[in-house]
Amino acid sequence: MRPTLFALFCLTLLCPETIRAREEIAGPVTAEILRVIDGDTILVEARPWPQQTMEVYVRIRGIDAPEIHSHCDLIRAGAEQAQHVLEDMASASPTIQLTRISGDKYFGRIVANVTLSDGRDVGSDLLLAGLAHPYDGGRKPPEVCDRD
């Protein structure tokens, strides 16, 4: 029994992609946007199964928008602009699709790709508009307030 467990343990070390794939749901999961929290987070009512709904906070995969609660006026202004653009997207497409769904480092929140009803990717649109930066989930750079 122990050699079998050891072999299984060694196999999991050699195949981290397989393990990570189990921690991610491909989707799509249909959801309705209830509220925009900030430039990269929304509250949705997801419908993962027929006749089943759940409210969950969704961090948009691949982006980091400026922080609303920043001490820097310029960063806070950028955060408000990103939030308003995301609110406009939400009002034009209250039903969305969530894909590549996984847990976040904060309990109760998920990370997912968010696609509008017209097929546009929310994260890509915010990146192209210059309202967010690429983010891979690692450590964020320190906040720098340019007052030029």
Secondary structure, DSSP 4 states (H G I P E B T S, - for coil): -HHHHHHHHHHHHH-HHHHHHHTEE---EEEEEEEEEETTEEEEEEEEETTEEEEEEEEETTEEPPPTT-SSHHHHHHHHHHHHHHHHHHHH-SEEEEEEEEE-SSTTEEEEEEE-TTS-BHHHHHHHTTSSEE--SSPPPPP-----
